[in-house]
Amino acid sequence: DAGVIQSPRHEVTEMGQEVTLRCKPISGHNSLFWYRQTMMRGLELLIYFNNNVPIDDSGMPEDRFSAKMPNASFSTLKIQPSEPRDSAVYFCASRIAGADTQYFGPGTRLTVL
Amino acid sequence: QQPVQSPQAVILREGEDAVINCSSSKALYSVHWYRQKHGEAPIFLMILLKGGEQKGHDKISASFNEKKQQSSLYLTASQLSYSGTYFCGSSNNAGNMLTFGGGTRLMVKP
């Protein structure tokens, strides 16, 4: 079975540009999580969805960040406009609701110049 | 609030043991342990749900002291493959939203 799929794997953009990160969770998983990892702040939960519905977005840093999950097999995290401090590795993880294990995708390394 | 991990880094020789601690200022419902190798995604190791519960597989085990709001990860007879950064994630409810600690970087040398 395929694991969590994220695209792109690397993204380099200029300040002010819109960035869209994509995630395909493991089939059958109905919880999806977006994390951001930096050296300074570690691994931070940004938002999570249950059955395509956002449950908690308290970790989203500011209005420049938005996340959607239009169906059970796809989610996006958008940053508009992007800033250099958004540079980080963004992970998507999925899980069967009620189960213990979160399965992480390979991450997207974002660099904002 | 982020759980606190200690030590921040540890270097071992192959075959030596290590303990990584994770403490929270909030009441804990569960503690999850993950290992992340450089440039890769975190991989789930184990979850502890009950106070005093101890779990393990192979030579990696963990304990959870609910009263003290802390968990410890034990690595015995370390192998080169154990190298990586270990994260604890804490949850204070059954929804299992995790807050991760800052990580402990473990390096095992031959």
Interface residues (C-beta under 8 A of the other chain):
Chain A: G42 L43 E44 L45 Y48 I55 D56 F91 R95 D100 T101 Q102 Y103 F104 G105 P106 G107
Chain B: Q2 S30 H32 E40 A41 P42 I43 F44 I47 F87 G95 N96 M97 L98 T99 F100 G101 G102 G103
